[in-house]
Amino acid sequence: CLQALELLRKLLGEEHPHVAQSLSNLAELYRSQGRYQEAEPLCLQALELRKKLLGEEHPHVTESLNNLAELYRSQGRYQEAEPLCLQALELRKKLLGDEHPYVASSLNNLAFLYKFQGKYSEAELLFLQAFEIFRSRLGFEHPSTQKVRKNFVDCLQSAVAAGQKDRLSNHPITQQLLAQIVSE
């Protein structure tokens, strides 16, 4: 990744969308390795470069917002992650419509953040929305649908373990999954 970034900078210059993507890729690699101090400036550079080159309201900007939020969530910096998740979600809704799979991805990311904060009822509603979008757009068996379902089940298990089952909704999908969890 680092060599690719250096080569792109040499061939295309410092200010090119491919350089921003390479910055983003390298930041994600560092984040996945727990190298947060190295990842953060790369995430910020990618975000700023995308805003400058593509404009404030571009789908690649939402990707950078999500990546930075995920980096902060990975570090337990929830207060910094939440506004980025919300901004990415609202921008994706505006650009792509409420039922787009990328909107579902942003809903999942925000729900995941809320789950980590113990905000299970808020997370539940977002997971339900994300699940419904993925299921209707991509089908039940699609990996994205299954990923959200797994995240949702994990959230419900955490809520039950935390004694917050009574705070969850009576939505049929929630109740079906809770019944499966309790019977295991």
C-alpha positions in Angstrom: 0.0 0.0 0.0 2.8 2.4 0.9 4.6 1.8 -2.4 1.4 2.2 -4.3 0.8 5.5 -2.6 4.3 6.7 -3.4 4.0 5.7 -7.0 0.6 7.3 -7.4 1.9 10.6 -5.9 4.9 10.5 -8.3 2.7 9.7 -11.4 -0.4 11.8 -10.6 0.8 14.4 -8.2 -0.4 15.0 -4.6 -3.9 16.1 -5.5 -5.6 13.3 -7.4 -8.6 11.1 -6.4 -6.5 8.0 -6.8 -4.1 9.4 -4.2 -7.0 9.9 -1.8 -8.1 6.3 -2.3 -4.6 5.1 -1.7 -4.4 7.1 1.5 -7.7 5.6 2.6 -6.5 2.1 1.8 -3.3 2.5 3.8 -5.2 4.1 6.7 -7.6 1.1 6.7 -4.7 -1.3 6.7 -3.1 0.5 9.7 -6.4 0.6 11.5 -6.9 -3.2 11.0 -3.4 -3.7 12.5 -4.2 -1.4 15.5 -1.7 1.2 14.3 -4.2 4.0 15.1 -1.7 6.8 15.4 -0.5 6.2 11.9 -4.0 5.7 10.4 -5.6 8.9 11.7 -3.6 11.4 9.7 -4.0 9.3 6.6 -7.8 9.2 7.1 -7.9 13.0 7.7 -5.8 13.6 4.6 -8.0 11.4 2.5 -11.1 13.1 3.7 -9.8 16.6 3.1 -8.4 15.7 -0.3 -11.7 14.2 -1.4 -13.6 17.2 -0.2 -11.2 19.5 -2.1 -11.2 17.5 -5.3 -14.8 16.1 -5.4 -16.8 18.6 -3.4 -18.3 18.3 0.1 -21.3 16.3 -1.2 -19.7 13.3 -3.0 -20.1 9.6 -2.3 -16.4 9.2 -1.8 -16.6 11.8 1.0 -19.1 9.6 2.8 -16.7 6.7 2.5 -14.0 8.8 4.2 -16.3 10.0 6.9 -17.2 6.3 7.6 -13.6 5.3 7.7 -12.7 8.0 10.1 -15.7 7.1 12.3 -14.7 3.5 12.3 -11.1 4.4 13.3 -12.5 6.4 16.2 -14.9 3.7 17.2 -12.0 1.2 17.2 -10.3 3.4 19.7 -13.3 3.9 21.9 -13.6 7.5 20.8 -17.4 7.2 20.5 -18.1 10.9 20.9 -15.9 11.8 17.9 -17.2 8.9 15.8 -21.0 9.6 16.2 -21.2 12.9 14.4 -19.1 11.5 11.5 -21.5 8.5 11.3 -24.5 10.8 11.3 -23.0 13.1 8.7 -22.2 10.2 6.4 -25.7 8.7 6.8 -27.4 12.0 6.1 -25.2 12.7 3.1 -25.8 9.2 1.7 -29.5 9.6 2.1 -29.4 12.9 0.3 -27.2 11.7 -2.6 -28.5 8.1 -3.0 -32.0 8.0 -1.5 -33.3 6.4 1.7 -33.3 2.8 0.4 -29.8 2.5 -1.1 -27.5 -0.2 0.2 -24.9 2.4 1.1 -27.5 4.0 3.3 -28.0 0.6 4.9 -24.3 0.3 5.4 -24.2 3.7 7.2 -27.2 2.7 9.3 -25.3 -0.5 10.3 -22.2 1.5 11.2 -24.2 3.9 13.4 -26.0 1.0 15.0 -22.7 -0.8 15.7 -21.4 2.4 17.4 -24.5 2.6 19.6 -24.2 -1.1 20.5 -20.7 -0.5 21.7 -22.0 2.4 23.9 -24.8 0.2 25.4 -27.5 2.1 23.6 -29.3 -1.1 22.6 -32.7 0.3 21.8 -31.3 2.9 19.5 -29.1 0.4 17.8 -32.0 -2.0 17.4 -34.0 0.4 15.3 -31.0 1.2 13.1 -30.1 -2.5 12.6 -33.7 -3.2 11.7 -33.7 -0.4 9.0 -30.4 -1.6 7.6 -31.5 -5.2 7.6 -34.8 -4.4 5.8 -33.0 -2.3 3.1 -30.4 -5.0 2.4 -33.0 -7.7 2.4 -35.3 -5.9 0.0 -32.5 -4.7 -2.3 -30.0 -7.5 -2.2 -31.9 -10.5 -0.9 -31.7 -12.4 2.4 -28.7 -14.6 1.5 -26.5 -11.6 0.4 -23.4 -11.3 2.5 -24.3 -7.7 3.4 -27.7 -8.8 4.6 -26.2 -11.6 6.6 -23.5 -9.3 8.1 -26.2 -6.9 9.4 -28.3 -9.8 10.7 -25.2 -11.1 12.6 -24.5 -7.6 14.0 -28.1 -7.3 15.0 -28.1 -10.7 16.8 -24.9 -9.7 18.6 -26.6 -6.5 19.7 -29.7 -8.3 21.0 -27.5 -10.8 22.9 -25.6 -7.9 24.5 -28.9 -6.3 25.4 -30.1 -9.5 27.0 -26.8 -9.9 28.9 -27.0 -6.3 30.1 -30.6 -6.9 31.4 -32.1 -4.5 28.8 -34.3 -6.9 26.9 -37.4 -5.0 28.2 -36.2 -1.8 26.5 -36.3 -3.4 23.0 -39.2 -3.0 20.7 -42.0 -5.5 19.8 -41.0 -5.5 16.2 -41.6 -9.0 14.8 -38.0 -9.5 13.6 -36.6 -8.4 17.0 -39.0 -10.7 18.8 -38.2 -13.7 16.5 -34.5 -13.2 17.0 -34.9 -12.8 20.7 -36.9 -16.0 20.9 -34.0 -17.8 19.1 -31.4 -16.3 21.5 -33.4 -17.2 24.6 -33.9 -20.8 23.4 -30.2 -21.4 22.7 
